[in-house]
Amino acid sequence: MSAPSDPREHSPVSEIFGPGGRGEDSLRTIGHISYALHAIVAVGAVIPSFQPSVLLLVAAFILDLIKRNDAAGTWHESHFRWRIRSVLWAAGLYLLTLPLWFLLIVPGWIAWCVISIWFLYRVVRGWLALNDRKPMPLPT
């Protein structure tokens, strides 16, 4: 038997996180969990009478904020940025259109449907890219 050429190949860190100790599998798992929580809330926002708690989205958002530094310098960093920006933009748009609900119900409903469909699109697009191990584009 010959010794491995790279001592990191068989270190405890590489056994847990893969070669390089970057946490590739761990970050990918966190990404899948976060996208799943986002998807549950996004689908609930689009389908009438299915309203999961927004607390799922808050939990995913907090998870992303806490773990994003672990992804610095990797392609996962773009997914953390994508998810955080998606939540912040959706929240801002929902708040901006909230007065429409008080003035006229139909325009508020239409605005929130459009925002919800946009949010669902962002979740699906990001999740598919994560599954293909592709980074998300930078904002322009």
N, CA, C and O atoms as CSV, one atom per row, in Angstrom:
chain,resi,resn,atom,element,x,y,z
A,1,MET,N,N,0.831,-1.181,0.000
A,1,MET,CA,C,0.000,0.000,0.000
A,1,MET,C,C,0.874,1.243,0.000
A,1,MET,O,O,1.910,1.303,0.663
A,2,SER,N,N,0.443,2.197,-0.736
A,2,SER,CA,C,1.189,3.448,-0.786
A,2,SER,C,C,0.402,4.526,-0.051
A,2,SER,O,O,-0.826,4.477,0.029
A,3,ALA,N,N,1.123,5.485,0.473
A,3,ALA,CA,C,0.499,6.593,1.204
A,3,ALA,C,C,-0.194,7.520,0.215
A,3,ALA,O,O,0.262,7.662,-0.920
A,4,PRO,N,N,-1.280,8.149,0.626
A,4,PRO,CA,C,-1.961,9.094,-0.269
A,4,PRO,C,C,-1.041,10.265,-0.596
A,4,PRO,O,O,-0.227,10.679,0.229
A,5,SER,N,N,-1.182,10.790,-1.810
A,5,SER,CA,C,-0.336,11.894,-2.243
A,5,SER,C,C,-0.693,13.194,-1.531
A,5,SER,O,O,0.177,14.041,-1.328
A,6,ASP,N,N,-1.913,13.361,-1.162
A,6,ASP,CA,C,-2.360,14.574,-0.471
A,6,ASP,C,C,-2.839,14.183,0.927
A,6,ASP,O,O,-3.817,13.445,1.047
A,7,PRO,N,N,-2.181,14.653,1.979
A,7,PRO,CA,C,-2.574,14.246,3.335
A,7,PRO,C,C,-3.996,14.649,3.694
A,7,PRO,O,O,-4.578,14.052,4.600
A,8,ARG,N,N,-4.583,15.642,3.018
A,8,ARG,CA,C,-5.959,16.064,3.329
A,8,ARG,C,C,-6.986,15.053,2.845
A,8,ARG,O,O,-8.129,15.079,3.301
A,9,GLU,N,N,-6.604,14.155,1.924
A,9,GLU,CA,C,-7.558,13.201,1.366
A,9,GLU,C,C,-8.154,12.290,2.429
A,9,GLU,O,O,-9.309,11.882,2.307
A,10,HIS,N,N,-7.391,11.963,3.468
A,10,HIS,CA,C,-7.876,11.045,4.488
A,10,HIS,C,C,-7.902,11.666,5.880
A,10,HIS,O,O,-7.854,10.949,6.880
A,11,SER,N,N,-7.978,12.971,5.949
A,11,SER,CA,C,-8.068,13.624,7.250
A,11,SER,C,C,-9.505,13.578,7.745
A,11,SER,O,O,-10.425,13.418,6.943
A,12,PRO,N,N,-9.716,13.713,9.047
A,12,PRO,CA,C,-11.086,13.726,9.576
A,12,PRO,C,C,-11.936,14.822,8.950
A,12,PRO,O,O,-13.134,14.630,8.741
A,13,VAL,N,N,-11.335,15.964,8.650
A,13,VAL,CA,C,-12.085,17.063,8.046
A,13,VAL,C,C,-12.582,16.673,6.665
A,13,VAL,O,O,-13.734,16.938,6.324
A,14,SER,N,N,-11.722,16.042,5.861
A,14,SER,CA,C,-12.127,15.678,4.505
A,14,SER,C,C,-13.148,14.551,4.517
A,14,SER,O,O,-13.953,14.435,3.593
A,15,GLU,N,N,-13.123,13.708,5.567
A,15,GLU,CA,C,-14.128,12.659,5.653
A,15,GLU,C,C,-15.508,13.258,5.883
A,15,GLU,O,O,-16.505,12.729,5.390
A,16,ILE,N,N,-15.572,14.343,6.618
A,16,ILE,CA,C,-16.852,14.989,6.905
A,16,ILE,C,C,-17.265,15.908,5.763
A,16,ILE,O,O,-18.413,15.874,5.319
A,17,PHE,N,N,-16.340,16.724,5.290
A,17,PHE,CA,C,-16.686,17.770,4.338
A,17,PHE,C,C,-16.205,17.527,2.922
A,17,PHE,O,O,-16.519,18.326,2.039
A,18,GLY,N,N,-15.474,16.484,2.665
A,18,GLY,CA,C,-14.963,16.235,1.332
A,18,GLY,C,C,-13.578,16.836,1.179
A,18,GLY,O,O,-13.105,17.527,2.081
A,19,PRO,N,N,-12.912,16.586,0.045
A,19,PRO,CA,C,-11.563,17.093,-0.164
A,19,PRO,C,C,-11.503,18.605,-0.025
A,19,PRO,O,O,-12.389,19.321,-0.492
A,20,GLY,N,N,-10.459,19.077,0.614
A,20,GLY,CA,C,-10.275,20.508,0.782
A,20,GLY,C,C,-10.919,21.051,2.041
A,20,GLY,O,O,-10.637,22.183,2.432
A,21,GLY,N,N,-11.785,20.269,2.695
A,21,GLY,CA,C,-12.405,20.711,3.938
A,21,GLY,C,C,-13.319,21.912,3.785
A,21,GLY,O,O,-13.561,22.615,4.765
A,22,ARG,N,N,-13.834,22.172,2.598
A,22,ARG,CA,C,-14.665,23.353,2.330
A,22,ARG,C,C,-16.100,23.190,2.782
A,22,ARG,O,O,-16.831,24.176,2.874
A,23,GLY,N,N,-16.513,21.987,3.062
A,23,GLY,CA,C,-17.890,21.787,3.470
A,23,GLY,C,C,-18.844,21.766,2.294
A,23,GLY,O,O,-19.998,22.171,2.427
A,24,GLU,N,N,-18.381,21.298,1.141
A,24,GLU,CA,C,-19.194,21.257,-0.083
A,24,GLU,C,C,-20.534,20.575,0.168
A,24,GLU,O,O,-21.587,21.133,-0.139
A,25,ASP,N,N,-20.493,19.381,0.721
A,25,ASP,CA,C,-21.740,18.648,0.964
A,25,ASP,C,C,-22.598,19.344,2.011
A,25,ASP,O,O,-23.821,19.392,1.882
A,26,SER,N,N,-21.971,19.877,3.033
A,26,SER,CA,C,-22.698,20.579,4.086
A,26,SER,C,C,-23.393,21.818,3.536
A,26,SER,O,O,-24.566,22.055,3.826
A,27,LEU,N,N,-22.674,22.609,2.744
A,27,LEU,CA,C,-23.266,23.816,2.155
A,27,LEU,C,C,-24.381,23.454,1.183
A,27,LEU,O,O,-25.398,24.144,1.115
A,28,ARG,N,N,-24.196,22.389,0.443
A,28,ARG,CA,C,-25.224,21.958,-0.508
A,28,ARG,C,C,-26.482,21.494,0.241
A,28,ARG,O,O,-27.603,21.780,-0.180
A,29,THR,N,N,-26.285,20.782,1.345
A,29,THR,CA,C,-27.424,20.338,2.148
A,29,THR,C,C,-28.169,21.534,2.729
A,29,THR,O,O,-29.400,21.571,2.711
A,30,ILE,N,N,-27.438,22.498,3.236
A,30,ILE,CA,C,-28.066,23.715,3.759
A,30,ILE,C,C,-28.834,24.417,2.640
A,30,ILE,O,O,-29.942,24.907,2.856
A,31,GLY,N,N,-28.248,24.464,1.453
A,31,GLY,CA,C,-28.929,25.071,0.316
A,31,GLY,C,C,-30.234,24.375,-0.010
A,31,GLY,O,O,-31.249,25.030,-0.246
A,32,HIS,N,N,-30.214,23.044,-0.026
A,32,HIS,CA,C,-31.441,22.296,-0.312
A,32,HIS,C,C,-32.499,22.532,0.762
A,32,HIS,O,O,-33.678,22.693,0.448
A,33,ILE,N,N,-32.086,22.553,2.014
A,33,ILE,CA,C,-33.040,22.808,3.109
A,33,ILE,C,C,-33.644,24.205,2.959
A,33,ILE,O,O,-34.857,24.382,3.074
A,34,SER,N,N,-32.793,25.185,2.705
A,34,SER,CA,C,-33.268,26.557,2.576
A,34,SER,C,C,-34.216,26.708,1.384
A,34,SER,O,O,-35.282,27.312,1.502
A,35,TYR,N,N,-33.813,26.151,0.228
A,35,TYR,CA,C,-34.695,26.233,-0.943
A,35,TYR,C,C,-36.016,25.498,-0.695
A,35,TYR,O,O,-37.063,25.951,-1.158
A,36,ALA,N,N,-35.986,24.378,0.022
A,36,ALA,CA,C,-37.222,23.649,0.320
A,36,ALA,C,C,-38.155,24.501,1.178
A,36,ALA,O,O,-39.356,24.568,0.912
A,37,LEU,N,N,-37.610,25.148,2.199
A,37,LEU,CA,C,-38.440,26.015,3.040
A,37,LEU,C,C,-38.984,27.192,2.237
A,37,LEU,O,O,-40.148,27.564,2.383
A,38,HIS,N,N,-38.135,27.780,1.384
A,38,HIS,CA,C,-38.596,28.865,0.507
A,38,HIS,C,C,-39.715,28.369,-0.403
A,38,HIS,O,O,-40.718,29.056,-0.594
A,39,ALA,N,N,-39.539,27.181,-0.961
A,39,ALA,CA,C,-40.523,26.641,-1.910
A,39,ALA,C,C,-41.864,26.395,-1.239
A,39,ALA,O,O,-42.907,26.682,-1.828
A,40,ILE,N,N,-41.858,25.874,-0.030
A,40,ILE,CA,C,-43.120,25.630,0.680
A,40,ILE,C,C,-43.893,26.934,0.846
A,40,ILE,O,O,-45.099,26.983,0.604
A,41,VAL,N,N,-43.202,27.979,1.256
A,41,VAL,CA,C,-43.856,29.271,1.449
A,41,VAL,C,C,-44.266,29.874,0.105
A,41,VAL,O,O,-45.348,30.448,-0.008
A,42,ALA,N,N,-43.410,29.749,-0.916
A,42,ALA,CA,C,-43.716,30.320,-2.236
A,42,ALA,C,C,-44.921,29.636,-2.870
A,42,ALA,O,O,-45.784,30.308,-3.434
A,43,VAL,N,N,-44.992,28.322,-2.786
A,43,VAL,CA,C,-46.143,27.600,-3.335
A,43,VAL,C,C,-47.394,27.981,-2.561
A,43,VAL,O,O,-48.462,28.168,-3.144
A,44,GLY,N,N,-47.259,28.094,-1.242
A,44,GLY,CA,C,-48.393,28.504,-0.422
A,44,GLY,C,C,-48.901,29.887,-0.765
A,44,GLY,O,O,-50.093,30.164,-0.635
A,45,ALA,N,N,-48.004,30.759,-1.203
A,45,ALA,CA,C,-48.418,32.116,-1.576
A,45,ALA,C,C,-49.157,32.131,-2.912
A,45,ALA,O,O,-49.945,33.040,-3.173
A,46,VAL,N,N,-48.911,31.138,-3.751
A,46,VAL,CA,C,-49.539,31.099,-5.077
A,46,VAL,C,C,-50.851,30.316,-5.056
A,46,VAL,O,O,-51.787,30.662,-5.777
A,47,ILE,N,N,-50.928,29.276,-4.248
A,47,ILE,CA,C,-52.114,28.419,-4.203
A,47,ILE,C,C,-53.061,28.920,-3.118
A,47,ILE,O,O,-52.683,28.979,-1.948
A,48,PRO,N,N,-54.293,29.283,-3.494
A,48,PRO,CA,C,-55.263,29.732,-2.490
A,48,PRO,C,C,-55.574,28.622,-1.479
A,48,PRO,O,O,-55.583,27.440,-1.825
A,49,SER,N,N,-55.816,28.999,-0.281
A,49,SER,CA,C,-56.188,28.147,0.852
A,49,SER,C,C,-55.055,27.251,1.350
A,49,SER,O,O,-55.287,26.402,2.210
A,50,PHE,N,N,-53.857,27.414,0.840
A,50,PHE,CA,C,-52.693,26.679,1.357
A,50,PHE,C,C,-51.697,27.720,1.838
A,50,PHE,O,O,-50.898,28.228,1.052
A,51,GLN,N,N,-51.740,28.036,3.108
A,51,GLN,CA,C,-50.892,29.086,3.655
A,51,GLN,C,C,-50.009,28.556,4.778
A,51,GLN,O,O,-50.380,28.631,5.949
A,52,PRO,N,N,-48.835,28.015,4.423
A,52,PRO,CA,C,-47.922,27.616,5.493
A,52,PRO,C,C,-47.416,28.856,6.217
A,52,PRO,O,O,-47.512,29.968,5.699
A,53,SER,N,N,-46.902,28.668,7.359
A,53,SER,CA,C,-46.445,29.789,8.171
A,53,SER,C,C,-45.267,30.506,7.529
A,53,SER,O,O,-44.353,29.877,6.994
A,54,VAL,N,N,-45.302,31.806,7.588
A,54,VAL,CA,C,-44.185,32.603,7.103
A,54,VAL,C,C,-42.961,32.378,7.993
A,54,VAL,O,O,-41.850,32.774,7.640
A,55,LEU,N,N,-43.168,31.744,9.142
A,55,LEU,CA,C,-42.054,31.419,10.026
A,55,LEU,C,C,-41.062,30.469,9.351
A,55,LEU,O,O,-39.873,30.488,9.670
A,56,LEU,N,N,-41.541,29.641,8.424
A,56,LEU,CA,C,-40.627,28.778,7.660
A,56,LEU,C,C,-39.657,29.627,6.846
A,56,LEU,O,O,-38.467,29.324,6.769
A,57,LEU,N,N,-40.174,30.684,6.245
A,57,LEU,CA,C,-39.338,31.573,5.449
A,57,LEU,C,C,-38.355,32.333,6.341
A,57,LEU,O,O,-37.194,32.519,5.976
A,58,VAL,N,N,-38.819,32.765,7.496
A,58,VAL,CA,C,-37.942,33.456,8.445
A,58,VAL,C,C,-36.830,32.512,8.904
A,58,VAL,O,O,-35.676,32.925,9.023
A,59,ALA,N,N,-37.171,31.251,9.161
A,59,ALA,CA,C,-36.155,30.269,9.573
A,59,ALA,C,C,-35.121,30.076,8.473
A,59,ALA,O,O,-33.922,30.032,8.749
A,60,ALA,N,N,-35.576,29.959,7.227
A,60,ALA,CA,C,-34.648,29.804,6.094
A,60,ALA,C,C,-33.775,31.044,5.934
A,60,ALA,O,O,-32.582,30.937,5.652
A,61,PHE,N,N,-34.366,32.207,6.112
A,61,PHE,CA,C,-33.629,33.465,5.984
A,61,PHE,C,C,-32.537,33.568,7.051
A,61,PHE,O,O,-31.406,33.952,6.752
A,62,ILE,N,N,-32.876,33.226,8.282
A,62,ILE,CA,C,-31.899,33.262,9.374
A,62,ILE,C,C,-30.796,32.233,9.128
A,62,ILE,O,O,-29.618,32.521,9.344
A,63,LEU,N,N,-31.173,31.042,8.679
A,63,LEU,CA,C,-30.176,30.010,8.339
A,63,LEU,C,C,-29.209,30.529,7.287
A,63,LEU,O,O,-27.997,30.346,7.406
A,64,ASP,N,N,-29.743,31.177,6.255
A,64,ASP,CA,C,-28.894,31.735,5.195
A,64,ASP,C,C,-27.970,32.827,5.732
A,64,ASP,O,O,-26.794,32.879,5.370
A,65,LEU,N,N,-28.488,33.687,6.582
A,65,LEU,CA,C,-27.654,34.749,7.150
A,65,LEU,C,C,-26.529,34.189,8.011
A,65,LEU,O,O,-25.402,34.684,7.973
A,66,ILE,N,N,-26.838,33.161,8.784
A,66,ILE,CA,C,-25.835,32.580,9.678
A,66,ILE,C,C,-24.766,31.820,8.897
A,66,ILE,O,O,-23.584,31.906,9.229
A,67,LYS,N,N,-25.160,31.085,7.873
A,67,LYS,CA,C,-24.228,30.193,7.188
A,67,LYS,C,C,-23.558,30.807,5.950
A,67,LYS,O,O,-22.681,30.176,5.360
A,68,ARG,N,N,-23.946,32.003,5.549
A,68,ARG,CA,C,-23.391,32.558,4.310
A,68,ARG,C,C,-21.885,32.794,4.378
A,68,ARG,O,O,-21.205,32.682,3.358
A,69,ASN,N,N,-21.354,33.115,5.543
A,69,ASN,CA,C,-19.904,33.309,5.658
A,69,ASN,C,C,-19.134,32.017,5.433
A,69,ASN,O,O,-17.986,32.050,4.988
A,70,ASP,N,N,-19.756,30.873,5.738
A,70,ASP,CA,C,-19.115,29.585,5.485
A,70,ASP,C,C,-18.938,29.334,3.991
A,70,ASP,O,O,-18.073,28.555,3.590
A,71,ALA,N,N,-19.741,29.981,3.180
A,71,ALA,CA,C,-19.703,29.777,1.730
A,71,ALA,C,C,-18.818,30.791,1.013
A,71,ALA,O,O,-18.679,30.725,-0.208
A,72,ALA,N,N,-18.226,31.713,1.735
A,72,ALA,CA,C,-17.400,32.760,1.115
A,72,ALA,C,C,-16.312,32.136,0.243
A,72,ALA,O,O,-15.584,31.241,0.672
A,73,GLY,N,N,-16.223,32.629,-0.977
A,73,GLY,CA,C,-15.196,32.159,-1.905
A,73,GLY,C,C,-15.560,30.902,-2.665
A,73,GLY,O,O,-14.752,30.405,-3.450
A,74,THR,N,N,-16.766,30.369,-2.452
A,74,THR,CA,C,-17.204,29.182,-3.187
A,74,THR,C,C,-18.379,29.566,-4.084
A,74,THR,O,O,-18.929,30.662,-3.973
A,75,TRP,N,N,-18.753,28.652,-4.968
A,75,TRP,CA,C,-19.915,28.932,-5.820
A,75,TRP,C,C,-21.207,28.960,-5.019
A,75,TRP,O,O,-22.212,29.494,-5.488
A,76,HIS,N,N,-21.195,28.393,-3.819
A,76,HIS,CA,C,-22.379,28.427,-2.960
A,76,HIS,C,C,-22.695,29.845,-2.488
A,76,HIS,O,O,-23.844,30.169,-2.188
A,77,GLU,N,N,-21.679,30.672,-2.429
A,77,GLU,CA,C,-21.879,32.055,-1.975
A,77,GLU,C,C,-22.954,32.749,-2.809
A,77,GLU,O,O,-23.760,33.514,-2.280
A,78,SER,N,N,-22.960,32.478,-4.116
A,78,SER,CA,C,-23.951,33.111,-4.992
A,78,SER,C,C,-25.368,32.654,-4.655
A,78,SER,O,O,-26.317,33.419,-4.827
A,79,HIS,N,N,-25.526,31.428,-4.180
A,79,HIS,CA,C,-26.859,30.933,-3.814
A,79,HIS,C,C,-27.354,31.574,-2.516
A,79,HIS,O,O,-28.534,31.899,-2.385
A,80,PHE,N,N,-26.450,31.751,-1.570
A,80,PHE,CA,C,-26.846,32.447,-0.341
A,80,PHE,C,C,-27.282,33.872,-0.673
A,80,PHE,O,O,-28.309,34.345,-0.186
A,81,ARG,N,N,-26.494,34.550,-1.506
A,81,ARG,CA,C,-26.834,35.912,-1.919
A,81,ARG,C,C,-28.176,35.913,-2.645
A,81,ARG,O,O,-29.002,36.790,-2.394
A,82,TRP,N,N,-28.414,34.953,-3.537
A,82,TRP,CA,C,-29.650,34.841,-4.320
A,82,TRP,C,C,-30.862,34.683,-3.398
A,82,TRP,O,O,-31.870,35.369,-3.562
A,83,ARG,N,N,-30.752,33.776,-2.433
A,83,ARG,CA,C,-31.889,33.535,-1.532
A,83,ARG,C,C,-32.153,34.737,-0.633
A,83,ARG,O,O,-33.306,35.123,-0.440
A,84,ILE,N,N,-31.110,35.326,-0.089
A,84,ILE,CA,C,-31.286,36.490,0.784
A,84,ILE,C,C,-31.900,37.649,0.018
A,84,ILE,O,O,-32.833,38.289,0.504
A,85,ARG,N,N,-31.386,37.926,-1.175
A,85,ARG,CA,C,-31.929,39.019,-1.989
A,85,ARG,C,C,-33.375,38.747,-2.395
A,85,ARG,O,O,-34.196,39.664,-2.423
A,86,SER,N,N,-33.690,37.495,-2.708
A,86,SER,CA,C,-35.064,37.151,-3.091
A,86,SER,C,C,-36.039,37.457,-1.962
A,86,SER,O,O,-37.103,38.031,-2.194
A,87,VAL,N,N,-35.677,37.075,-0.745
A,87,VAL,CA,C,-36.556,37.320,0.405
A,87,VAL,C,C,-36.686,38.820,0.670
A,87,VAL,O,O,-37.786,39.318,0.908
A,88,LEU,N,N,-35.566,39.536,0.629
A,88,LEU,CA,C,-35.613,40.974,0.898
A,88,LEU,C,C,-36.432,41.717,-0.156
A,88,LEU,O,O,-37.231,42.591,0.183
A,89,TRP,N,N,-36.241,41.377,-1.428
A,89,TRP,CA,C,-37.017,42.031,-2.489
A,89,TRP,C,C,-38.503,41.697,-2.370
A,89,TRP,O,O,-39.351,42.578,-2.506
A,90,ALA,N,N,-38.816,40.434,-2.119
A,90,ALA,CA,C,-40.227,40.046,-1.989
A,90,ALA,C,C,-40.868,40.762,-0.795
A,90,ALA,O,O,-41.980,41.280,-0.903
A,91,ALA,N,N,-40.173,40.790,0.329
A,91,ALA,CA,C,-40.713,41.473,1.509
A,91,ALA,C,C,-40.938,42.953,1.216
A,91,ALA,O,O,-41.972,43.513,1.582
A,92,GLY,N,N,-39.976,43.580,0.561
A,92,GLY,CA,C,-40.123,44.993,0.203
A,92,GLY,C,C,-41.295,45.230,-0.734
A,92,GLY,O,O,-42.044,46.192,-0.567
A,93,LEU,N,N,-41.453,44.356,-1.717
A,93,LEU,CA,C,-42.562,44.505,-2.662
A,93,LEU,C,C,-43.912,44.254,-1.999
A,93,LEU,O,O,-44.886,44.951,-2.280
A,94,TYR,N,N,-43.967,43.253,-1.114
A,94,TYR,CA,C,-45.215,43.013,-0.375
A,94,TYR,C,C,-45.577,44.227,0.483
A,94,TYR,O,O,-46.737,44.638,0.517
A,95,LEU,N,N,-44.607,44.790,1.164
A,95,LEU,CA,C,-44.874,45.974,1.998
A,95,LEU,C,C,-45.287,47.176,1.150
A,95,LEU,O,O,-46.180,47.935,1.526
A,96,LEU,N,N,-44.630,47.339,0.007
A,96,LEU,CA,C,-44.947,48.452,-0.884
A,96,LEU,C,C,-46.378,48.365,-1.415
A,96,LEU,O,O,-47.045,49.388,-1.573
A,97,THR,N,N,-46.845,47.163,-1.685
A,97,THR,CA,C,-48.187,46.985,-2.253
A,97,THR,C,C,-49.255,46.730,-1.185
A,97,THR,O,O,-50.429,46.575,-1.519
A,98,LEU,N,N,-48.868,46.685,0.076
A,98,LEU,CA,C,-49.830,46.463,1.160
A,98,LEU,C,C,-50.972,47.476,1.167
A,98,LEU,O,O,-52.111,47.080,1.417
A,99,PRO,N,N,-50.729,48.770,0.902
A,99,PRO,CA,C,-51.853,49.719,0.896
A,99,PRO,C,C,-52.932,49.387,-0.136
A,99,PRO,O,O,-54.087,49.778,0.033
A,100,LEU,N,N,-52.573,48.675,-1.194
A,100,LEU,CA,C,-53.590,48.300,-2.190
A,100,LEU,C,C,-54.666,47.408,-1.581
A,100,LEU,O,O,-55.820,47.454,-2.005
A,101,TRP,N,N,-54.301,46.602,-0.598
A,101,TRP,CA,C,-55.279,45.745,0.073
A,101,TRP,C,C,-56.286,46.572,0.866
A,101,TRP,O,O,-57.456,46.204,0.971
A,102,PHE,N,N,-55.829,47.681,1.419
A,102,PHE,CA,C,-56.721,48.507,2.231
A,102,PHE,C,C,-57.615,49.392,1.367
A,102,PHE,O,O,-58.751,49.695,1.732
A,103,LEU,N,N,-57.087,49.800,0.221
A,103,LEU,CA,C,-57.871,50.670,-0.658
A,103,LEU,C,C,-58.827,49.861,-1.530
A,103,LEU,O,O,-60.029,50.121,-1.565
A,104,LEU,N,N,-58.283,48.899,-2.214
A,104,LEU,CA,C,-59.067,48.062,-3.125
A,104,LEU,C,C,-58.528,46.641,-3.030
A,104,LEU,O,O,-57.324,46.431,-3.177
A,105,ILE,N,N,-59.371,45.690,-2.793
A,105,ILE,CA,C,-58.909,44.319,-2.586
A,105,ILE,C,C,-58.344,43.706,-3.862
A,105,ILE,O,O,-57.301,43.054,-3.812
A,106,VAL,N,N,-58.997,43.895,-4.992
A,106,VAL,CA,C,-58.564,43.244,-6.238
A,106,VAL,C,C,-57.158,43.681,-6.667
A,106,VAL,O,O,-56.346,42.813,-6.987
A,107,PRO,N,N,-56.829,44.969,-6.692
A,107,PRO,CA,C,-55.451,45.329,-7.060
A,107,PRO,C,C,-54.405,44.764,-6.090
A,107,PRO,O,O,-53.313,44.384,-6.513
A,108,GLY,N,N,-54.726,44.707,-4.819
A,108,GLY,CA,C,-53.805,44.123,-3.845
A,108,GLY,C,C,-53.592,42.646,-4.100
A,108,GLY,O,O,-52.468,42.148,-4.033
A,109,TRP,N,N,-54.687,41.944,-4.396
A,109,TRP,CA,C,-54.602,40.516,-4.683
A,109,TRP,C,C,-53.772,40.274,-5.940
A,109,TRP,O,O,-52.931,39.375,-5.959
A,110,ILE,N,N,-53.996,41.060,-6.984
A,110,ILE,CA,C,-53.245,40.911,-8.230
A,110,ILE,C,C,-51.757,41.181,-7.995
A,110,ILE,O,O,-50.904,40.420,-8.452
A,111,ALA,N,N,-51.456,42.252,-7.291
A,111,ALA,CA,C,-50.051,42.594,-7.020
A,111,ALA,C,C,-49.366,41.480,-6.240
A,111,ALA,O,O,-48.243,41.100,-6.567
A,112,TRP,N,N,-50.021,40.957,-5.220
A,112,TRP,CA,C,-49.399,39.908,-4.404
A,112,TRP,C,C,-49.267,38.600,-5.180
A,112,TRP,O,O,-48.329,37.836,-4.951
A,113,CYS,N,N,-50.198,38.337,-6.093
A,113,CYS,CA,C,-50.062,37.141,-6.940
A,113,CYS,C,C,-48.838,37.257,-7.840
A,113,CYS,O,O,-48.082,36.298,-8.000
A,114,VAL,N,N,-48.649,38.432,-8.422
A,114,VAL,CA,C,-47.495,38.646,-9.303
A,114,VAL,C,C,-46.191,38.507,-8.509
A,114,VAL,O,O,-45.248,37.863,-8.969
A,115,ILE,N,N,-46.140,39.103,-7.338
A,115,ILE,CA,C,-44.943,39.002,-6.488
A,115,ILE,C,C,-44.694,37.546,-6.091
A,115,ILE,O,O,-43.553,37.084,-6.105
A,116,SER,N,N,-45.748,36.834,-5.743
A,116,SER,CA,C,-45.614,35.439,-5.326
A,116,SER,C,C,-45.119,34.558,-6.458
A,116,SER,O,O,-44.291,33.675,-6.236
A,117,ILE,N,N,-45.610,34.781,-7.662
A,117,ILE,CA,C,-45.159,34.012,-8.823
A,117,ILE,C,C,-43.692,34.330,-9.110
A,117,ILE,O,O,-42.911,33.427,-9.413
A,118,TRP,N,N,-43.317,35.598,-9.018
A,118,TRP,CA,C,-41.913,35.990,-9.209
A,118,TRP,C,C,-41.027,35.308,-8.168
A,118,TRP,O,O,-39.955,34.804,-8.503
A,119,PHE,N,N,-41.465,35.288,-6.908
A,119,PHE,CA,C,-40.694,34.663,-5.835
A,119,PHE,C,C,-40.559,33.153,-6.082
A,119,PHE,O,O,-39.477,32.590,-5.912
A,120,LEU,N,N,-41.642,32.510,-6.477
A,120,LEU,CA,C,-41.603,31.081,-6.783
A,120,LEU,C,C,-40.628,30.806,-7.927
A,120,LEU,O,O,-39.877,29.832,-7.880
A,121,TYR,N,N,-40.638,31.655,-8.949
A,121,TYR,CA,C,-39.692,31.524,-10.066
A,121,TYR,C,C,-38.251,31.590,-9.564
A,121,TYR,O,O,-37.416,30.782,-9.971
A,122,ARG,N,N,-37.955,32.553,-8.677
A,122,ARG,CA,C,-36.594,32.698,-8.138
A,122,ARG,C,C,-36.185,31.451,-7.351
A,122,ARG,O,O,-35.043,31.000,-7.445
A,123,VAL,N,N,-37.107,30.903,-6.585
A,123,VAL,CA,C,-36.804,29.709,-5.800
A,123,VAL,C,C,-36.508,28.526,-6.722
A,123,VAL,O,O,-35.515,27.823,-6.532
A,124,VAL,N,N,-37.360,28.308,-7.710
A,124,VAL,CA,C,-37.174,27.180,-8.630
A,124,VAL,C,C,-35.881,27.342,-9.429
A,124,VAL,O,O,-35.113,26.391,-9.571
A,125,ARG,N,N,-35.644,28.537,-9.946
A,125,ARG,CA,C,-34.429,28.781,-10.728
A,125,ARG,C,C,-33.170,28.530,-9.891
A,125,ARG,O,O,-32.225,27.896,-10.361
A,126,GLY,N,N,-33.162,29.020,-8.672
A,126,GLY,CA,C,-32.014,28.825,-7.795
A,126,GLY,C,C,-31.818,27.374,-7.409
A,126,GLY,O,O,-30.693,26.874,-7.404
A,127,TRP,N,N,-32.915,26.694,-7.083
A,127,TRP,CA,C,-32.825,25.300,-6.656
A,127,TRP,C,C,-32.310,24.417,-7.789
A,127,TRP,O,O,-31.499,23.521,-7.558
A,128,LEU,N,N,-32.775,24.665,-9.006
A,128,LEU,CA,C,-32.285,23.898,-10.161
A,128,LEU,C,C,-30.792,24.129,-10.381
A,128,LEU,O,O,-30.054,23.187,-10.672
A,129,ALA,N,N,-30.348,25.365,-10.244
A,129,ALA,CA,C,-28.922,25.671,-10.400
A,129,ALA,C,C,-28.100,25.005,-9.298
A,129,ALA,O,O,-27.011,24.494,-9.562
A,130,LEU,N,N,-28.611,25.007,-8.067
A,130,LEU,CA,C,-27.911,24.338,-6.972
A,130,LEU,C,C,-27.784,22.850,-7.255
A,130,LEU,O,O,-26.728,22.255,-7.036
A,131,ASN,N,N,-28.853,22.260,-7.737
A,131,ASN,CA,C,-28.840,20.836,-8.047
A,131,ASN,C,C,-27.819,20.513,-9.142
A,131,ASN,O,O,-27.203,19.447,-9.126
A,132,ASP,N,N,-27.643,21.438,-10.091
A,132,ASP,CA,C,-26.660,21.258,-11.173
A,132,ASP,C,C,-25.270,21.739,-10.786
A,132,ASP,O,O,-24.345,21.702,-11.599
A,133,ARG,N,N,-25.122,22.194,-9.533
A,133,ARG,CA,C,-23.844,22.719,-9.019
A,133,ARG,C,C,-23.355,23.928,-9.825
A,133,ARG,O,O,-22.169,24.050,-10.133
A,134,LYS,N,N,-24.276,24.795,-10.150
A,134,LYS,CA,C,-23.944,26.022,-10.898
A,134,LYS,C,C,-24.185,27.243,-10.015
A,134,LYS,O,O,-25.151,27.273,-9.254
A,135,PRO,N,N,-23.321,28.242,-10.110
A,135,PRO,CA,C,-23.538,29.463,-9.334
A,135,PRO,C,C,-24.660,30.293,-9.944
A,135,PRO,O,O,-24.994,30.151,-11.120
A,136,MET,N,N,-25.227,31.156,-9.124
A,136,MET,CA,C,-26.245,32.083,-9.595
A,136,MET,C,C,-25.558,33.315,-10.145
A,136,MET,O,O,-24.459,33.664,-9.712
A,137,PRO,N,N,-26.213,33.991,-11.117
A,137,PRO,CA,C,-25.586,35.192,-11.686
A,137,PRO,C,C,-25.510,36.327,-10.671
A,137,PRO,O,O,-26.330,36.419,-9.757
A,138,LEU,N,N,-24.529,37.172,-10.846
A,138,LEU,CA,C,-24.401,38.360,-9.996
A,138,LEU,C,C,-25.444,39.376,-10.399
A,138,LEU,O,O,-25.815,39.444,-11.571
A,139,PRO,N,N,-25.930,40.176,-9.450
A,139,PRO,CA,C,-26.904,41.220,-9.803
A,139,PRO,C,C,-26.255,42.258,-10.714
A,139,PRO,O,O,-25.077,42.589,-10.573
A,140,THR,N,N,-27.041,42.752,-11.634
A,140,THR,CA,C,-26.513,43.780,-12.561
A,140,THR,C,C,-26.876,45.158,-12.131
A,140,THR,O,O,-26.512,46.128,-12.795
